[in-house]
Amino acid sequence: MLDIKFIRENVDVVKKGAESKRMTVDIDRLLHLDTEIKPLQQQLEKLLGDRNRLSKDIGKASPTDREVLKTAVQDIKGKIDSITEDLRPKKEEFDSLMLFVPAPPGTGVPIGKDDSENVSVKQWGEVPKFSFAPKDHVALGERLGIVDIPRGVKLAGSRSYVLKGEGAILEQAILRYSYEKLLKKGYTPLSIPVLVKEDAMIGTGFFPLGREQTYYVEKDELALVGTAEVSLTSYFSAETLDESDLPIRLFAQSPCFRREAGTYGKDTKGLYRVHQFQKIEQVIIARADPEVSKAMHAEILGNAEEILQDFGLPYRVVDVCTGDLGQGQIRKNDIETWMPSRNGYGETHSCSTFHDFQARRLKLRYRDRTGNLSYCHTLNNTAVAMPRILIPLLECFQETDGRVRIPEVLRPYMRGKTHLG
């Protein structure tokens, strides 16, 4: 959420930011409501003050004056009720509109309409070349007996799968290696709820705009998270932290759930776009300093890159353009890992900087050395996501005889095995 003062003072910037993100919100209506609400709130505050003062005077007044004061209090109460009734619908509409205002993209974010206009800024590793016709991850998984999509669909419908045998062991190996990597870097692990209240979804910016992507339990009014970011970032919601405790580095491994609404017919084959998956997510809560956020962004991006480099997987980093940015994202880098079956790179990580957008919605603040209160800055990035990372891992490391080489760093978690199959 943006500060209404910032919107008032930077109308053109906010409008241009929404346009560049291809998001529609009526800023003029929002500001019109703001001008109507402000004087009504001032009147209401004055009347409440007058009523409180007169109420205190009643106990000290003479019997005659007491009746006069009571009449005056009743008169004020009528005015308060009238203004409150007038204010309520305006405030409700204002609050609703505020939840739809996107944060303007940061300086240097490339202008573009969608992910086709993201800009590659870094490449690492050599794209594999094969002396044979390489198979895709589905064919490899089935041949090795580690992936069972038909039975996954039987159990849970489309975009479902089962990892079995060495596939399930490999999943745990990848997660355990990445988990320990972040532990060694000093990040604090949390085991978090994945069914959360609406406040957490609204606070992190997944509601209202992302509601259609969410599995929602109507009876309990709880949402299944699509990423541990929701629980990790909301962990300190409505709290005031101390600046000396910042930055706070957190991570969690959790199941994640996404409806993938609007993606009918897109990436339907295999493990690229599924409804349920395992992910390790990094979150940093920092003080309100753009330069600090920039450094933290580089840190969590670097953590993910290190994991891919440890696996030996070729990848590239892209600057995400304005049209592909989320509502609250000031800046985002995607990491795309080489997937031979796509003859190109596929997204495996998303690293996002939000500045105070999420913190304002979550009422997450900190007190600095001088006693002043500020909203925190928040950031997040994938450390590793399963099963998508299996696509490049199986496809890039397949060998002539049909076996798949296991990255050396994962072998201790695979009972010393060097190959699948």
C-alpha positions in Angstrom: 0.0 0.0 0.0 1.2 3.5 -0.8 1.1 6.4 1.6 -1.8 8.6 0.6 0.4 11.6 1.2 2.8 10.2 -1.5 -0.1 9.8 -3.9 -1.3 13.3 -3.3 2.1 14.8 -4.0 3.1 12.4 -6.9 -0.2 11.9 -8.8 1.5 11.7 -12.2 4.1 9.3 -11.0 1.5 7.0 -9.5 -0.7 7.1 -12.6 2.2 6.4 -14.9 3.4 3.6 -12.6 -0.1 1.9 -12.8 -0.1 2.4 -16.6 3.3 0.9 -17.0 2.3 -2.1 -14.9 -0.9 -2.5 -17.0 -3.1 -2.1 -13.9 -6.3 -0.1 -13.7 -7.2 2.0 -10.7 -9.2 5.2 -10.5 -6.6 7.6 -8.9 -8.8 10.6 -9.5 -11.7 9.0 -7.7 -9.4 8.1 -4.8 -8.2 11.7 -4.5 -11.7 13.0 -4.7 -12.8 10.7 -1.9 -9.7 11.8 0.1 -10.7 15.5 -0.2 -14.2 14.6 1.0 -13.1 12.4 3.9 -10.5 14.8 5.3 -12.8 17.6 6.5 -15.4 15.1 7.7 -12.7 13.4 9.8 -11.6 16.8 11.2 -15.2 17.7 12.1 -15.6 14.3 13.7 -12.4 14.6 15.8 -13.5 18.0 17.0 -17.0 16.8 18.0 -15.5 13.8 19.8 -13.2 16.1 21.7 -16.1 18.5 22.6 -18.3 15.6 23.7 -15.5 14.2 26.0 -14.8 17.6 27.5 -18.5 18.3 28.2 -19.0 14.8 29.6 -16.3 15.4 32.1 -17.8 18.8 33.1 -21.2 17.1 33.8 -19.9 15.5 37.0 -18.7 18.9 38.4 -21.6 21.0 37.3 -24.6 22.2 39.3 -27.9 20.4 38.8 -29.2 23.2 36.5 -26.0 23.3 34.5 -25.8 19.6 34.4 -29.1 19.3 32.4 -27.9 21.9 29.9 -24.6 20.0 29.5 -26.5 16.7 29.0 -28.6 18.4 26.2 -25.5 19.7 24.6 -23.8 16.2 24.7 -26.9 14.7 23.1 -26.9 17.3 20.4 -23.2 16.6 19.7 -23.9 12.9 19.7 -26.5 13.4 16.9 -24.0 15.3 14.8 -21.4 12.6 15.4 -23.8 9.9 14.3 -24.7 11.9 11.2 -21.1 12.5 10.1 -20.2 8.9 10.9 -23.0 7.7 8.7 -21.9 10.0 5.9 -18.2 9.1 6.3 -18.6 5.3 6.4 -19.4 4.6 2.7 -16.7 7.1 1.6 -14.1 5.5 3.8 -15.0 2.0 2.7 -14.7 2.9 -1.0 -11.4 4.8 -0.2 -9.9 1.8 1.6 -10.9 -0.5 -1.2 -9.4 1.7 -3.9 -6.2 2.0 -1.8 -5.7 -1.8 -2.0 -5.6 -1.6 -5.8 -3.0 1.1 -6.2 0.2 -0.4 -7.4 3.7 0.8 -6.3 5.5 2.7 -9.1 8.4 0.7 -10.6 11.8 1.7 -9.3 14.4 3.7 -11.3 16.0 1.6 -14.0 13.3 -1.0 -14.4 12.9 -1.7 -18.1 9.7 -0.6 -19.8 7.8 -3.5 -21.4 4.4 -5.0 -21.8 5.0 -8.6 -20.5 7.7 -11.2 -19.8 8.8 -11.3 -23.5 10.3 -7.9 -22.9 12.3 -8.8 -19.8 16.0 -8.0 -20.2 18.8 -10.6 -19.7 21.6 -9.1 -17.5 23.7 -12.2 -16.6 24.3 -15.7 -17.8 26.2 -18.5 -16.0 27.2 -22.0 -17.2 27.4 -23.7 -20.5 24.2 -24.9 -22.2 24.6 -28.7 -22.7 25.1 -30.2 -26.1 24.1 -33.7 -26.7 25.5 -36.3 -29.1 22.1 -38.0 -29.0 18.4 -37.0 -29.2 17.8 -35.8 -25.6 14.5 -36.8 -23.9 12.3 -34.4 -21.9 11.9 -34.7 -18.2 8.6 -36.5 -18.5 10.0 -39.3 -20.7 13.1 -39.4 -18.4 11.0 -39.5 -15.2 8.8 -42.3 -16.5 11.7 -44.3 -17.9 13.6 -44.1 -14.6 10.4 -44.8 -12.6 10.6 -41.7 -10.5 7.7 -39.6 -11.9 4.1 -40.8 -12.2 1.9 -38.2 -13.7 -1.1 -40.4 -14.7 -1.6 -41.6 -11.1 -1.2 -38.1 -9.8 -4.0 -36.9 -12.2 -6.1 -39.9 -11.0 -5.6 -38.7 -7.4 -6.0 -35.0 -7.7 -6.9 -34.0 -11.3 -4.9 -32.0 -13.9 -1.5 -30.5 -13.1 -0.9 -33.2 -10.5 2.0 -35.6 -10.2 3.6 -38.2 -7.9 7.4 -38.4 -7.3 8.3 -41.9 -6.2 11.3 -43.9 -5.2 14.5 -42.1 -6.2 12.4 -39.2 -7.4 11.0 -38.6 -3.9 14.5 -39.1 -2.4 16.0 -36.6 -4.9 13.3 -34.0 -4.0 14.3 -34.3 -0.3 18.0 -34.2 -1.3 17.5 -30.9 -3.1 15.5 -29.4 -0.3 17.8 -30.5 2.4 20.9 -29.2 0.6 19.2 -25.8 0.1 17.9 -25.7 3.6 21.4 -26.3 5.1 22.9 -23.7 2.7 20.7 -21.0 4.2 21.3 -22.2 7.7 25.0 -21.8 7.2 24.4 -18.3 6.0 22.7 -17.3 9.3 19.1 -17.3 8.1 16.5 -18.3 10.7 14.2 -21.2 9.7 10.6 -21.1 10.6 8.0 -23.9 10.3 5.0 -21.9 9.3 1.2 -22.3 8.8 0.2 -22.7 5.2 -3.5 -22.0 5.9 -3.7 -18.3 6.8 -6.2 -15.6 7.5 -7.2 -13.0 4.9 -5.3 -10.3 6.8 -2.0 -12.1 5.8 -3.0 -12.4 2.2 -4.1 -8.7 2.0 -1.1 -7.6 3.9 1.4 -9.2 1.5 -0.6 -8.1 -1.6 -2.0 -11.4 -2.7 -5.5 -10.2 -2.0 -7.6 -8.7 -3.6 -5.8 -8.9 -7.0 -4.6 -12.5 -6.7 -7.7 -14.0 -5.1 -8.5 -16.0 -8.2 -5.2 -17.8 -8.0 -5.8 -18.9 -4.4 -7.4 -22.0 -2.9 -9.8 -20.6 -0.3 -11.5 -22.6 2.5 -14.8 -20.7 2.7 -16.1 -22.4 5.9 -13.0 -21.4 7.9 -12.2 -18.2 6.0 -8.6 -19.3 5.5 -6.5 -19.3 2.4 -3.8 -21.9 1.3 -0.6 -19.9 0.6 1.0 -20.0 -2.8 4.4 -19.2 -1.2 5.8 -19.2 2.3 6.4 -15.4 1.7 2.9 -14.8 3.0 3.5 -16.4 6.4 7.1 -15.3 6.7 6.5 -11.6 5.9 3.3 -11.5 8.0 5.1 -13.1 11.0 5.7 -9.7 12.6 2.6 -8.0 11.4 1.1 -5.2 13.6 4.4 -5.2 15.6 7.0 -2.5 16.2 10.5 -3.9 15.9 13.8 -2.3 17.1 16.2 -1.0 14.4 19.0 -2.9 16.1 17.3 -6.2 15.3 17.2 -5.4 11.5 17.8 -6.9 9.0 15.9 -10.0 9.9 16.7 -13.0 7.6 14.1 -15.7 7.6 13.4 -18.8 5.5 10.9 -21.6 5.4 10.2 -24.9 3.5 6.6 -25.4 2.9 4.0 -26.9 0.6 2.5 -24.3 -1.8 -0.8 -24.2 -3.6 -1.8 -22.3 -6.7 -5.0 -22.6 -8.8 -3.2 -21.4 -12.0 -6.4 -19.7 -13.1 -6.1 -18.2 -16.5 -3.3 -20.6 -17.7 -5.5 -23.1 -19.5 -3.5 -24.8 -22.2 -0.2 -23.1 -21.0 2.7 -25.3 -19.9 0.3 -28.2 -19.2 2.8 -31.0 -19.9 5.0 -32.2 -17.2 6.2 -30.5 -14.0 6.5 -26.9 -15.0 3.1 -25.5 -13.9 1.4 -27.6 -11.1 -1.1 -27.0 -8.4 0.9 -28.2 -5.4 4.6 -28.1 -4.8 7.4 -27.8 -2.3 9.4 -24.6 -2.0 12.1 -23.0 0.2 11.5 -19.2 0.4 13.8 -16.5 1.7 12.4 -13.3 3.3 14.3 -10.3 4.6 12.8 -7.5 6.8 15.0 -4.4 6.7 15.1 -0.8 7.7 13.6 1.8 5.3 16.6 2.6 3.2 16.6 2.0 -0.6 20.4 1.3 -0.5 20.0 -1.3 2.2 17.1 -2.9 0.2 19.4 -2.9 -2.9 22.1 -4.8 -0.9 19.6 -7.2 0.5 18.2 -7.9 -2.9 21.6 -8.7 -4.2 22.1 -11.0 -1.2 19.1 -13.2 -1.6 19.5 -13.3 -5.4 23.1 -14.4 -4.8 21.9 -17.2 -2.5 19.7 -18.7 -5.2 22.5 -18.3 -7.8 24.9 -20.2 -5.5 22.5 -23.1 -5.2 22.2 -23.4 -9.0 25.9 -23.1 -9.4 26.5 -25.8 -6.8 24.2 -28.0 -8.9 26.0 -27.1 -12.1 22.9 -25.9 -13.8 23.2 -23.1 -16.5 21.0 -20.1 -15.9 20.4 -16.5 -16.7 19.2 -13.5 -14.6 16.7 -11.1 -16.1 15.5 -7.7 -15.1 11.7 -8.0 -15.1 10.0 -5.3 -17.1 7.2 -3.0 -15.8 4.4 -5.0 -17.4 5.6 -8.2 -15.7 5.9 -6.7 -12.2 3.4 -7.5 -9.5 1.4 -4.8 -7.7 3.7 -4.1 -4.9 7.1 -4.9 -6.5 9.5 -2.0 -6.9 12.0 -4.2 -8.7 12.2 -7.9 -9.6 14.8 -10.3 -11.0 13.8 -13.7 -12.3 16.3 -16.5 -12.6 15.7 -18.7 -15.6 17.4 -22.1 -15.8 18.2 -23.8 -19.1 15.6 -26.5 -20.0 16.6 -28.5 -23.1 13.0 -29.6 -23.8 12.0 -25.9 -24.2 15.2 -25.2 -26.1 15.4 -22.1 -23.8 15.4 -20.8 -20.3 12.5 -21.3 -17.9 11.7 -19.3 -14.8 12.8 -21.1 -11.5 13.2 -18.2 -9.1 11.7 -14.7 -8.5 13.5 -12.1 -6.4 11.4 -9.1 -5.4 11.9 -5.8 -3.6 8.8 -4.1 -2.1 10.2 -1.2 0.0 7.4 -0.4 2.5 4.5 -1.5 0.3 3.8 -4.8 2.2 4.8 -3.3 5.6 2.2 -0.5 5.4 -0.5 -3.1 4.7 0.8 -5.3 7.5 1.4 -2.4 10.0 4.9 -3.6 10.3 7.2 -0.9 11.7 10.4 -0.3 13.5 11.7 2.3 16.0 15.0 3.9 15.1 17.8 5.1 17.5 16.1 8.5 17.8 12.7 7.0 18.7 11.1 7.7 15.4 8.8 5.1 13.8 9.1 4.0 10.2 7.6 1.2 8.1 10.0 -1.7 7.3 11.2 -2.7 3.9 10.5 -6.3 2.8 12.1 -8.6 0.2 11.8 -12.2 -0.8 13.2 -14.8 -3.2 12.9 -18.4 -4.0 15.8 -20.5 -2.7 14.6 -23.6 -4.6 11.2 -24.8 -5.9 10.2 -28.4 -6.5 9.4 -30.0 -8.8 10.2 -27.3 -11.4 14.0 -27.6 -10.7 13.8 -31.2 -11.7 13.1 -30.2 -15.3 16.6 -28.7 -15.9 18.3 -31.2 -13.6 17.0 -34.3 -15.3 17.2 -32.9 -18.8 20.7 -31.3 -18.6 22.3 -34.2 -16.8 20.9 -37.1 -18.9 23.5 -39.4 -20.5 23.6 -41.6 -23.6 22.7 -44.7 -21.7 19.5 -43.1 -20.3 20.9 -42.6 -16.9 20.9 -39.1 -15.2 24.0 -37.8 -13.4 23.4 -36.6 -9.9 25.1 -33.3 -9.0 28.0 -34.0 -6.7 26.7 -31.9 -3.8 23.5 -33.9 -3.7 25.2 -37.3 -3.6 25.6 -37.4 0.2 21.8 -37.0 0.5 21.3 -39.8 -2.1 23.1 -42.5 -0.2 26.3 -41.9 -2.3 24.6 -42.6 -5.6 26.2 -40.9 -8.7 23.4 -41.6 -11.1 19.6 -42.2 -11.4 18.8 -45.4 -13.2 
